[in-house]
Amino acid sequence: MKKKTCESCLMPLSKDTGVGESDKYCSFCFRDGKLVYEGNDVNEFKKRAHEGMIKKGMNPLLAKFYTWMIGFAPRWNNKHE
Ligand SMILES: [Zn+2]
């Protein structure tokens, strides 16, 4: 069984409540035909994602955990080398 997750933030695409425009990215990362954050700084991306989660009212501990998970997403894999 293979679960599809966003390649940018690892959110399970089945949990994506927005319009899934891409089969690689969630609606938070990919909108209007392009990546919302086009840079390649994972820390900057994490900061934005974290702020977004807090704004949505997510539990701060969960938000911290999901933000940490972002570092393992395929999009940022080359940053670990
Ligand atoms: Zn995403």
PDB file of the backbone (N, CA, C, O) and the ligand in Angstrom, with CONECT records:
HET     ZN  A 101       1
ATOM      1  N   MET A   1       0.853  -1.203   0.000  1.00  0.00           N
ATOM      2  CA  MET A   1       0.000   0.000   0.000  1.00  0.00           C
ATOM      3  C   MET A   1       0.882   1.245   0.000  1.00  0.00           C
ATOM      4  O   MET A   1       1.804   1.379   0.805  1.00  0.00           O
ATOM      5  N   LYS A   2       0.581   2.121  -0.898  1.00  0.00           N
ATOM      6  CA  LYS A   2       1.393   3.325  -1.004  1.00  0.00           C
ATOM      7  C   LYS A   2       0.533   4.557  -0.756  1.00  0.00           C
ATOM      8  O   LYS A   2      -0.443   4.817  -1.459  1.00  0.00           O
ATOM      9  N   LYS A   3       0.926   5.299   0.259  1.00  0.00           N
ATOM     10  CA  LYS A   3       0.197   6.521   0.557  1.00  0.00           C
ATOM     11  C   LYS A   3       0.879   7.683  -0.140  1.00  0.00           C
ATOM     12  O   LYS A   3       2.102   7.819  -0.097  1.00  0.00           O
ATOM     13  N   LYS A   4       0.088   8.505  -0.771  1.00  0.00           N
ATOM     14  CA  LYS A   4       0.670   9.665  -1.433  1.00  0.00           C
ATOM     15  C   LYS A   4       0.777  10.832  -0.473  1.00  0.00           C
ATOM     16  O   LYS A   4      -0.188  11.216   0.188  1.00  0.00           O
ATOM     17  N   THR A   5       1.968  11.377  -0.418  1.00  0.00           N
ATOM     18  CA  THR A   5       2.166  12.543   0.423  1.00  0.00           C
ATOM     19  C   THR A   5       2.758  13.658  -0.417  1.00  0.00           C
ATOM     20  O   THR A   5       3.392  13.412  -1.443  1.00  0.00           O
ATOM     21  N   CYS A   6       2.544  14.881   0.028  1.00  0.00           N
ATOM     22  CA  CYS A   6       3.080  16.040  -0.669  1.00  0.00           C
ATOM     23  C   CYS A   6       4.611  15.963  -0.669  1.00  0.00           C
ATOM     24  O   CYS A   6       5.225  15.701   0.365  1.00  0.00           O
ATOM     25  N   GLU A   7       5.212  16.191  -1.822  1.00  0.00           N
ATOM     26  CA  GLU A   7       6.670  16.087  -1.916  1.00  0.00           C
ATOM     27  C   GLU A   7       7.382  17.282  -1.306  1.00  0.00           C
ATOM     28  O   GLU A   7       8.608  17.300  -1.190  1.00  0.00           O
ATOM     29  N   SER A   8       6.606  18.269  -0.924  1.00  0.00           N
ATOM     30  CA  SER A   8       7.209  19.469  -0.360  1.00  0.00           C
ATOM     31  C   SER A   8       7.065  19.538   1.158  1.00  0.00           C
ATOM     32  O   SER A   8       7.964  20.017   1.850  1.00  0.00           O
ATOM     33  N   CYS A   9       5.909  19.048   1.684  1.00  0.00           N
ATOM     34  CA  CYS A   9       5.693  19.169   3.124  1.00  0.00           C
ATOM     35  C   CYS A   9       5.272  17.859   3.785  1.00  0.00           C
ATOM     36  O   CYS A   9       5.061  17.814   4.997  1.00  0.00           O
ATOM     37  N   LEU A  10       5.148  16.785   2.986  1.00  0.00           N
ATOM     38  CA  LEU A  10       4.798  15.459   3.494  1.00  0.00           C
ATOM     39  C   LEU A  10       3.380  15.318   4.033  1.00  0.00           C
ATOM     40  O   LEU A  10       3.062  14.327   4.691  1.00  0.00           O
ATOM     41  N   MET A  11       2.532  16.295   3.763  1.00  0.00           N
ATOM     42  CA  MET A  11       1.144  16.127   4.192  1.00  0.00           C
ATOM     43  C   MET A  11       0.502  15.048   3.315  1.00  0.00           C
ATOM     44  O   MET A  11       0.673  15.062   2.096  1.00  0.00           O
ATOM     45  N   PRO A  12      -0.240  14.108   3.929  1.00  0.00           N
ATOM     46  CA  PRO A  12      -0.941  13.114   3.114  1.00  0.00           C
ATOM     47  C   PRO A  12      -1.946  13.812   2.203  1.00  0.00           C
ATOM     48  O   PRO A  12      -2.777  14.593   2.667  1.00  0.00           O
ATOM     49  N   LEU A  13      -1.865  13.528   0.909  1.00  0.00           N
ATOM     50  CA  LEU A  13      -2.745  14.229  -0.031  1.00  0.00           C
ATOM     51  C   LEU A  13      -4.211  13.887   0.211  1.00  0.00           C
ATOM     52  O   LEU A  13      -5.100  14.649  -0.171  1.00  0.00           O
ATOM     53  N   SER A  14      -4.466  12.750   0.843  1.00  0.00           N
ATOM     54  CA  SER A  14      -5.852  12.384   1.149  1.00  0.00           C
ATOM     55  C   SER A  14      -6.438  13.324   2.201  1.00  0.00           C
ATOM     56  O   SER A  14      -7.657  13.443   2.326  1.00  0.00           O
ATOM     57  N   LYS A  15      -5.555  13.994   2.962  1.00  0.00           N
ATOM     58  CA  LYS A  15      -6.034  14.909   4.003  1.00  0.00           C
ATOM     59  C   LYS A  15      -6.102  16.348   3.506  1.00  0.00           C
ATOM     60  O   LYS A  15      -6.497  17.253   4.240  1.00  0.00           O
ATOM     61  N   ASP A  16      -5.713  16.542   2.259  1.00  0.00           N
ATOM     62  CA  ASP A  16      -5.713  17.880   1.692  1.00  0.00           C
ATOM     63  C   ASP A  16      -7.151  18.333   1.475  1.00  0.00           C
ATOM     64  O   ASP A  16      -7.908  17.711   0.730  1.00  0.00           O
ATOM     65  N   THR A  17      -7.512  19.422   2.138  1.00  0.00           N
ATOM     66  CA  THR A  17      -8.896  19.888   2.044  1.00  0.00           C
ATOM     67  C   THR A  17      -9.066  20.910   0.921  1.00  0.00           C
ATOM     68  O   THR A  17     -10.189  21.288   0.587  1.00  0.00           O
ATOM     69  N   GLY A  18      -7.959  21.352   0.343  1.00  0.00           N
ATOM     70  CA  GLY A  18      -8.037  22.334  -0.731  1.00  0.00           C
ATOM     71  C   GLY A  18      -8.188  21.670  -2.087  1.00  0.00           C
ATOM     72  O   GLY A  18      -8.419  20.464  -2.171  1.00  0.00           O
ATOM     73  N   VAL A  19      -8.061  22.442  -3.133  1.00  0.00           N
ATOM     74  CA  VAL A  19      -8.138  21.909  -4.488  1.00  0.00           C
ATOM     75  C   VAL A  19      -6.782  21.332  -4.872  1.00  0.00           C
ATOM     76  O   VAL A  19      -5.794  22.059  -4.981  1.00  0.00           O
ATOM     77  N   GLY A  20      -6.747  20.035  -5.072  1.00  0.00           N
ATOM     78  CA  GLY A  20      -5.493  19.391  -5.424  1.00  0.00           C
ATOM     79  C   GLY A  20      -5.152  19.601  -6.883  1.00  0.00           C
ATOM     80  O   GLY A  20      -5.629  18.865  -7.746  1.00  0.00           O
ATOM     81  N   GLU A  21      -4.332  20.595  -7.166  1.00  0.00           N
ATOM     82  CA  GLU A  21      -3.992  20.904  -8.561  1.00  0.00           C
ATOM     83  C   GLU A  21      -2.897  19.989  -9.078  1.00  0.00           C
ATOM     84  O   GLU A  21      -2.768  19.769 -10.282  1.00  0.00           O
ATOM     85  N   SER A  22      -2.118  19.466  -8.160  1.00  0.00           N
ATOM     86  CA  SER A  22      -0.972  18.648  -8.545  1.00  0.00           C
ATOM     87  C   SER A  22      -1.073  17.306  -7.848  1.00  0.00           C
ATOM     88  O   SER A  22      -1.612  17.216  -6.745  1.00  0.00           O
ATOM     89  N   ASP A  23      -0.550  16.247  -8.492  1.00  0.00           N
ATOM     90  CA  ASP A  23      -0.562  14.962  -7.791  1.00  0.00           C
ATOM     91  C   ASP A  23       0.744  14.755  -7.035  1.00  0.00           C
ATOM     92  O   ASP A  23       0.982  13.686  -6.474  1.00  0.00           O
ATOM     93  N   LYS A  24       1.582  15.778  -7.021  1.00  0.00           N
ATOM     94  CA  LYS A  24       2.840  15.706  -6.274  1.00  0.00           C
ATOM     95  C   LYS A  24       2.818  16.595  -5.034  1.00  0.00           C
ATOM     96  O   LYS A  24       3.482  16.311  -4.037  1.00  0.00           O
ATOM     97  N   TYR A  25       2.047  17.670  -5.115  1.00  0.00           N
ATOM     98  CA  TYR A  25       2.042  18.640  -4.024  1.00  0.00           C
ATOM     99  C   TYR A  25       0.634  18.895  -3.513  1.00  0.00           C
ATOM    100  O   TYR A  25      -0.345  18.723  -4.240  1.00  0.00           O
ATOM    101  N   CYS A  26       0.543  19.309  -2.251  1.00  0.00           N
ATOM    102  CA  CYS A  26      -0.756  19.625  -1.669  1.00  0.00           C
ATOM    103  C   CYS A  26      -1.183  21.030  -2.087  1.00  0.00           C
ATOM    104  O   CYS A  26      -0.420  21.758  -2.721  1.00  0.00           O
ATOM    105  N   SER A  27      -2.392  21.396  -1.730  1.00  0.00           N
ATOM    106  CA  SER A  27      -2.914  22.700  -2.158  1.00  0.00           C
ATOM    107  C   SER A  27      -2.257  23.842  -1.397  1.00  0.00           C
ATOM    108  O   SER A  27      -2.341  24.998  -1.811  1.00  0.00           O
ATOM    109  N   PHE A  28      -1.595  23.515  -0.274  1.00  0.00           N
ATOM    110  CA  PHE A  28      -0.885  24.547   0.481  1.00  0.00           C
ATOM    111  C   PHE A  28       0.428  24.912  -0.221  1.00  0.00           C
ATOM    112  O   PHE A  28       0.827  26.077  -0.244  1.00  0.00           O
ATOM    113  N   CYS A  29       1.084  23.911  -0.785  1.00  0.00           N
ATOM    114  CA  CYS A  29       2.396  24.120  -1.415  1.00  0.00           C
ATOM    115  C   CYS A  29       2.281  24.528  -2.879  1.00  0.00           C
ATOM    116  O   CYS A  29       3.144  25.236  -3.399  1.00  0.00           O
ATOM    117  N   PHE A  30       1.219  24.083  -3.544  1.00  0.00           N
ATOM    118  CA  PHE A  30       1.087  24.293  -4.972  1.00  0.00           C
ATOM    119  C   PHE A  30      -0.265  24.920  -5.276  1.00  0.00           C
ATOM    120  O   PHE A  30      -1.310  24.309  -5.050  1.00  0.00           O
ATOM    121  N   ARG A  31      -0.236  26.132  -5.783  1.00  0.00           N
ATOM    122  CA  ARG A  31      -1.487  26.849  -6.036  1.00  0.00           C
ATOM    123  C   ARG A  31      -1.355  27.699  -7.294  1.00  0.00           C
ATOM    124  O   ARG A  31      -0.282  28.232  -7.579  1.00  0.00           O
ATOM    125  N   ASP A  32      -2.439  27.825  -8.041  1.00  0.00           N
ATOM    126  CA  ASP A  32      -2.462  28.640  -9.258  1.00  0.00           C
ATOM    127  C   ASP A  32      -1.366  28.222 -10.242  1.00  0.00           C
ATOM    128  O   ASP A  32      -0.741  29.061 -10.892  1.00  0.00           O
ATOM    129  N   GLY A  33      -1.150  26.918 -10.334  1.00  0.00           N
ATOM    130  CA  GLY A  33      -0.222  26.406 -11.329  1.00  0.00           C
ATOM    131  C   GLY A  33       1.244  26.506 -10.980  1.00  0.00           C
ATOM    132  O   GLY A  33       2.103  26.226 -11.816  1.00  0.00           O
ATOM    133  N   LYS A  34       1.544  26.905  -9.748  1.00  0.00           N
ATOM    134  CA  LYS A  34       2.969  26.960  -9.381  1.00  0.00           C
ATOM    135  C   LYS A  34       3.171  26.727  -7.890  1.00  0.00           C
ATOM    136  O   LYS A  34       2.232  26.780  -7.095  1.00  0.00           O
ATOM    137  N   LEU A  35       4.422  26.469  -7.539  1.00  0.00           N
ATOM    138  CA  LEU A  35       4.748  26.294  -6.132  1.00  0.00           C
ATOM    139  C   LEU A  35       4.578  27.620  -5.403  1.00  0.00           C
ATOM    140  O   LEU A  35       5.041  28.657  -5.878  1.00  0.00           O
ATOM    141  N   VAL A  36       3.920  27.588  -4.261  1.00  0.00           N
ATOM    142  CA  VAL A  36       3.685  28.815  -3.503  1.00  0.00           C
ATOM    143  C   VAL A  36       5.020  29.405  -3.030  1.00  0.00           C
ATOM    144  O   VAL A  36       5.242  30.613  -3.114  1.00  0.00           O
ATOM    145  N   TYR A  37       5.897  28.537  -2.535  1.00  0.00           N
ATOM    146  CA  TYR A  37       7.234  28.985  -2.159  1.00  0.00           C
ATOM    147  C   TYR A  37       8.216  28.408  -3.176  1.00  0.00           C
ATOM    148  O   TYR A  37       8.421  27.195  -3.225  1.00  0.00           O
ATOM    149  N   GLU A  38       8.815  29.269  -3.977  1.00  0.00           N
ATOM    150  CA  GLU A  38       9.659  28.784  -5.068  1.00  0.00           C
ATOM    151  C   GLU A  38      11.140  28.747  -4.705  1.00  0.00           C
ATOM    152  O   GLU A  38      11.968  28.301  -5.499  1.00  0.00           O
ATOM    153  N   GLY A  39      11.463  29.208  -3.529  1.00  0.00           N
ATOM    154  CA  GLY A  39      12.865  29.201  -3.121  1.00  0.00           C
ATOM    155  C   GLY A  39      13.345  27.801  -2.792  1.00  0.00           C
ATOM    156  O   GLY A  39      12.588  26.836  -2.904  1.00  0.00           O
ATOM    157  N   ASN A  40      14.586  27.689  -2.390  1.00  0.00           N
ATOM    158  CA  ASN A  40      15.081  26.358  -2.019  1.00  0.00           C
ATOM    159  C   ASN A  40      15.675  26.346  -0.609  1.00  0.00           C
ATOM    160  O   ASN A  40      16.533  25.525  -0.285  1.00  0.00           O
ATOM    161  N   ASP A  41      15.202  27.264   0.207  1.00  0.00           N
ATOM    162  CA  ASP A  41      15.672  27.330   1.588  1.00  0.00           C
ATOM    163  C   ASP A  41      14.659  26.614   2.475  1.00  0.00           C
ATOM    164  O   ASP A  41      13.582  27.140   2.758  1.00  0.00           O
ATOM    165  N   VAL A  42      15.014  25.420   2.905  1.00  0.00           N
ATOM    166  CA  VAL A  42      14.064  24.620   3.671  1.00  0.00           C
ATOM    167  C   VAL A  42      13.685  25.304   4.989  1.00  0.00           C
ATOM    168  O   VAL A  42      12.555  25.167   5.459  1.00  0.00           O
ATOM    169  N   ASN A  43      14.619  26.030   5.576  1.00  0.00           N
ATOM    170  CA  ASN A  43      14.300  26.698   6.843  1.00  0.00           C
ATOM    171  C   ASN A  43      13.287  27.820   6.656  1.00  0.00           C
ATOM    172  O   ASN A  43      12.406  28.024   7.491  1.00  0.00           O
ATOM    173  N   GLU A  44      13.425  28.544   5.551  1.00  0.00           N
ATOM    174  CA  GLU A  44      12.458  29.595   5.240  1.00  0.00           C
ATOM    175  C   GLU A  44      11.088  28.966   4.984  1.00  0.00           C
ATOM    176  O   GLU A  44      10.064  29.472   5.442  1.00  0.00           O
ATOM    177  N   PHE A  45      11.088  27.852   4.244  1.00  0.00           N
ATOM    178  CA  PHE A  45       9.835  27.172   3.960  1.00  0.00           C
ATOM    179  C   PHE A  45       9.190  26.663   5.249  1.00  0.00           C
ATOM    180  O   PHE A  45       7.981  26.796   5.440  1.00  0.00           O
ATOM    181  N   LYS A  46      10.000  26.084   6.124  1.00  0.00           N
ATOM    182  CA  LYS A  46       9.488  25.579   7.399  1.00  0.00           C
ATOM    183  C   LYS A  46       8.837  26.703   8.205  1.00  0.00           C
ATOM    184  O   LYS A  46       7.776  26.523   8.804  1.00  0.00           O
ATOM    185  N   LYS A  47       9.487  27.855   8.209  1.00  0.00           N
ATOM    186  CA  LYS A  47       8.974  28.997   8.965  1.00  0.00           C
ATOM    187  C   LYS A  47       7.588  29.396   8.448  1.00  0.00           C
ATOM    188  O   LYS A  47       6.662  29.628   9.225  1.00  0.00           O
ATOM    189  N   ARG A  48       7.471  29.470   7.118  1.00  0.00           N
ATOM    190  CA  ARG A  48       6.181  29.843   6.525  1.00  0.00           C
ATOM    191  C   ARG A  48       5.117  28.790   6.811  1.00  0.00           C
ATOM    192  O   ARG A  48       3.979  29.118   7.147  1.00  0.00           O
ATOM    193  N   ALA A  49       5.495  27.533   6.676  1.00  0.00           N
ATOM    194  CA  ALA A  49       4.541  26.451   6.902  1.00  0.00           C
ATOM    195  C   ALA A  49       4.059  26.470   8.351  1.00  0.00           C
ATOM    196  O   ALA A  49       2.870  26.307   8.626  1.00  0.00           O
ATOM    197  N   HIS A  50       4.995  26.671   9.265  1.00  0.00           N
ATOM    198  CA  HIS A  50       4.661  26.698  10.680  1.00  0.00           C
ATOM    199  C   HIS A  50       3.682  27.827  10.975  1.00  0.00           C
ATOM    200  O   HIS A  50       2.686  27.634  11.674  1.00  0.00           O
ATOM    201  N   GLU A  51       3.975  29.002  10.437  1.00  0.00           N
ATOM    202  CA  GLU A  51       3.075  30.152  10.637  1.00  0.00           C
ATOM    203  C   GLU A  51       1.686  29.837  10.103  1.00  0.00           C
ATOM    204  O   GLU A  51       0.680  30.182  10.724  1.00  0.00           O
ATOM    205  N   GLY A  52       1.634  29.176   8.942  1.00  0.00           N
ATOM    206  CA  GLY A  52       0.355  28.828   8.333  1.00  0.00           C
ATOM    207  C   GLY A  52      -0.436  27.874   9.200  1.00  0.00           C
ATOM    208  O   GLY A  52      -1.651  28.012   9.343  1.00  0.00           O
ATOM    209  N   MET A  53       0.260  26.900   9.782  1.00  0.00           N
ATOM    210  CA  MET A  53      -0.420  25.917  10.635  1.00  0.00           C
ATOM    211  C   MET A  53      -0.965  26.586  11.891  1.00  0.00           C
ATOM    212  O   MET A  53      -2.092  26.315  12.305  1.00  0.00           O
ATOM    213  N   ILE A  54      -0.169  27.451  12.489  1.00  0.00           N
ATOM    214  CA  ILE A  54      -0.614  28.141  13.697  1.00  0.00           C
ATOM    215  C   ILE A  54      -1.828  29.004  13.387  1.00  0.00           C
ATOM    216  O   ILE A  54      -2.781  29.068  14.164  1.00  0.00           O
ATOM    217  N   LYS A  55      -1.774  29.671  12.227  1.00  0.00           N
ATOM    218  CA  LYS A  55      -2.897  30.526  11.819  1.00  0.00           C
ATOM    219  C   LYS A  55      -4.173  29.723  11.652  1.00  0.00           C
ATOM    220  O   LYS A  55      -5.268  30.213  11.927  1.00  0.00           O
ATOM    221  N   LYS A  56      -4.022  28.463  11.191  1.00  0.00           N
ATOM    222  CA  LYS A  56      -5.192  27.611  10.999  1.00  0.00           C
ATOM    223  C   LYS A  56      -5.703  27.077  12.324  1.00  0.00           C
ATOM    224  O   LYS A  56      -6.728  26.397  12.368  1.00  0.00           O
ATOM    225  N   GLY A  57      -5.000  27.379  13.398  1.00  0.00           N
ATOM    226  CA  GLY A  57      -5.455  26.955  14.710  1.00  0.00           C
ATOM    227  C   GLY A  57      -4.965  25.586  15.116  1.00  0.00           C
ATOM    228  O   GLY A  57      -5.539  24.955  16.003  1.00  0.00           O
ATOM    229  N   MET A  58      -3.903  25.119  14.472  1.00  0.00           N
ATOM    230  CA  MET A  58      -3.380  23.809  14.825  1.00  0.00           C
ATOM    231  C   MET A  58      -2.709  23.824  16.200  1.00  0.00           C
ATOM    232  O   MET A  58      -2.124  24.826  16.613  1.00  0.00           O
ATOM    233  N   ASN A  59      -2.806  22.715  16.881  1.00  0.00           N
ATOM    234  CA  ASN A  59      -2.110  22.533  18.151  1.00  0.00           C
ATOM    235  C   ASN A  59      -0.611  22.837  17.952  1.00  0.00           C
ATOM    236  O   ASN A  59       0.012  22.269  17.056  1.00  0.00           O
ATOM    237  N   PRO A  60      -0.032  23.720  18.772  1.00  0.00           N
ATOM    238  CA  PRO A  60       1.360  24.138  18.585  1.00  0.00           C
ATOM    239  C   PRO A  60       2.354  22.976  18.584  1.00  0.00           C
ATOM    240  O   PRO A  60       3.345  23.012  17.855  1.00  0.00           O
ATOM    241  N   LEU A  61       2.098  21.960  19.385  1.00  0.00           N
ATOM    242  CA  LEU A  61       3.005  20.806  19.421  1.00  0.00           C
ATOM    243  C   LEU A  61       2.943  20.021  18.118  1.00  0.00           C
ATOM    244  O   LEU A  61       3.964  19.571  17.598  1.00  0.00           O
ATOM    245  N   LEU A  62       1.722  19.863  17.598  1.00  0.00           N
ATOM    246  CA  LEU A  62       1.534  19.175  16.322  1.00  0.00           C
ATOM    247  C   LEU A  62       2.189  19.970  15.202  1.00  0.00           C
ATOM    248  O   LEU A  62       2.848  19.417  14.321  1.00  0.00           O
ATOM    249  N   ALA A  63       1.988  21.283  15.260  1.00  0.00           N
ATOM    250  CA  ALA A  63       2.561  22.155  14.236  1.00  0.00           C
ATOM    251  C   ALA A  63       4.079  22.022  14.227  1.00  0.00           C
ATOM    252  O   ALA A  63       4.711  22.006  13.171  1.00  0.00           O
ATOM    253  N   LYS A  64       4.648  21.928  15.423  1.00  0.00           N
ATOM    254  CA  LYS A  64       6.098  21.784  15.546  1.00  0.00           C
ATOM    255  C   LYS A  64       6.558  20.457  14.941  1.00  0.00           C
ATOM    256  O   LYS A  64       7.576  20.392  14.252  1.00  0.00           O
ATOM    257  N   PHE A  65       5.797  19.415  15.208  1.00  0.00           N
ATOM    258  CA  PHE A  65       6.125  18.094  14.694  1.00  0.00           C
ATOM    259  C   PHE A  65       6.053  18.069  13.169  1.00  0.00           C
ATOM    260  O   PHE A  65       6.969  17.583  12.505  1.00  0.00           O
ATOM    261  N   TYR A  66       4.956  18.597  12.617  1.00  0.00           N
ATOM    262  CA  TYR A  66       4.800  18.606  11.155  1.00  0.00           C
ATOM    263  C   TYR A  66       5.877  19.457  10.494  1.00  0.00           C
ATOM    264  O   TYR A  66       6.359  19.133   9.409  1.00  0.00           O
ATOM    265  N   THR A  67       6.244  20.535  11.152  1.00  0.00           N
ATOM    266  CA  THR A  67       7.293  21.389  10.609  1.00  0.00           C
ATOM    267  C   THR A  67       8.618  20.633  10.559  1.00  0.00           C
ATOM    268  O   THR A  67       9.373  20.749   9.594  1.00  0.00           O
ATOM    269  N   TRP A  68       8.889  19.862  11.602  1.00  0.00           N
ATOM    270  CA  TRP A  68      10.104  19.059  11.656  1.00  0.00           C
ATOM    271  C   TRP A  68      10.100  18.021  10.535  1.00  0.00           C
ATOM    272  O   TRP A  68      11.135  17.765   9.920  1.00  0.00           O
ATOM    273  N   MET A  69       8.930  17.420  10.269  1.00  0.00           N
ATOM    274  CA  MET A  69       8.793  16.404   9.227  1.00  0.00           C
ATOM    275  C   MET A  69       9.129  16.941   7.837  1.00  0.00           C
ATOM    276  O   MET A  69       9.608  16.202   6.976  1.00  0.00           O
ATOM    277  N   ILE A  70       8.877  18.220   7.628  1.00  0.00           N
ATOM    278  CA  ILE A  70       9.111  18.822   6.315  1.00  0.00           C
ATOM    279  C   ILE A  70      10.544  18.565   5.846  1.00  0.00           C
ATOM    280  O   ILE A  70      10.800  18.391   4.655  1.00  0.00           O
ATOM    281  N   GLY A  71      11.466  18.544   6.800  1.00  0.00           N
ATOM    282  CA  GLY A  71      12.870  18.319   6.463  1.00  0.00           C
ATOM    283  C   GLY A  71      13.132  16.980   5.771  1.00  0.00           C
ATOM    284  O   GLY A  71      14.190  16.788   5.171  1.00  0.00           O
ATOM    285  N   PHE A  72      12.178  16.062   5.851  1.00  0.00           N
ATOM    286  CA  PHE A  72      12.356  14.743   5.258  1.00  0.00           C
ATOM    287  C   PHE A  72      11.609  14.595   3.931  1.00  0.00           C
ATOM    288  O   PHE A  72      11.646  13.527   3.320  1.00  0.00           O
ATOM    289  N   ALA A  73      10.942  15.636   3.487  1.00  0.00           N
ATOM    290  CA  ALA A  73      10.182  15.576   2.241  1.00  0.00           C
ATOM    291  C   ALA A  73      11.134  15.491   1.042  1.00  0.00           C
ATOM    292  O   ALA A  73      12.228  16.056   1.070  1.00  0.00           O
ATOM    293  N   PRO A  74      10.705  14.775  -0.021  1.00  0.00           N
ATOM    294  CA  PRO A  74      11.576  14.588  -1.198  1.00  0.00           C
ATOM    295  C   PRO A  74      12.117  15.903  -1.772  1.00  0.00           C
ATOM    296  O   PRO A  74      13.252  15.969  -2.245  1.00  0.00           O
ATOM    297  N   ARG A  75      11.294  16.931  -1.722  1.00  0.00           N
ATOM    298  CA  ARG A  75      11.709  18.199  -2.317  1.00  0.00           C
ATOM    299  C   ARG A  75      13.011  18.725  -1.708  1.00  0.00           C
ATOM    300  O   ARG A  75      13.803  19.371  -2.394  1.00  0.00           O
ATOM    301  N   TRP A  76      13.229  18.451  -0.441  1.00  0.00           N
ATOM    302  CA  TRP A  76      14.390  19.018   0.251  1.00  0.00           C
ATOM    303  C   TRP A  76      15.509  18.004   0.451  1.00  0.00           C
ATOM    304  O   TRP A  76      16.504  18.288   1.117  1.00  0.00           O
ATOM    305  N   ASN A  77      15.341  16.824  -0.128  1.00  0.00           N
ATOM    306  CA  ASN A  77      16.304  15.752   0.133  1.00  0.00           C
ATOM    307  C   ASN A  77      17.742  16.107  -0.220  1.00  0.00           C
ATOM    308  O   ASN A  77      18.673  15.714   0.483  1.00  0.00           O
ATOM    309  N   ASN A  78      17.922  16.847  -1.305  1.00  0.00           N
ATOM    310  CA  ASN A  78      19.298  17.158  -1.706  1.00  0.00           C
ATOM    311  C   ASN A  78      19.970  18.136  -0.733  1.00  0.00           C
ATOM    312  O   ASN A  78      21.177  18.367  -0.800  1.00  0.00           O
ATOM    313  N   LYS A  79      19.160  18.704   0.173  1.00  0.00           N
ATOM    314  CA  LYS A  79      19.734  19.637   1.139  1.00  0.00           C
ATOM    315  C   LYS A  79      20.440  18.931   2.299  1.00  0.00           C
ATOM    316  O   LYS A  79      21.149  19.553   3.091  1.00  0.00           O
ATOM    317  N   HIS A  80      20.225  17.612   2.376  1.00  0.00           N
ATOM    318  CA  HIS A  80      20.841  16.886   3.480  1.00  0.00           C
ATOM    319  C   HIS A  80      22.250  16.421   3.145  1.00  0.00           C
ATOM    320  O   HIS A  80      22.974  15.929   4.010  1.00  0.00           O
ATOM    321  N   GLU A  81      22.630  16.579   1.891  1.00  0.00           N
ATOM    322  CA  GLU A  81      23.949  16.061   1.493  1.00  0.00           C
ATOM    323  C   GLU A  81      25.063  17.006   1.859  1.00  0.00           C
ATOM    324  O   GLU A  81      26.230  16.717   1.593  1.00  0.00           O
TER     325      GLU A  81
HETATM  326 ZN    ZN A 101       2.557  20.411   0.781  1.00  0.00          ZN2+
END
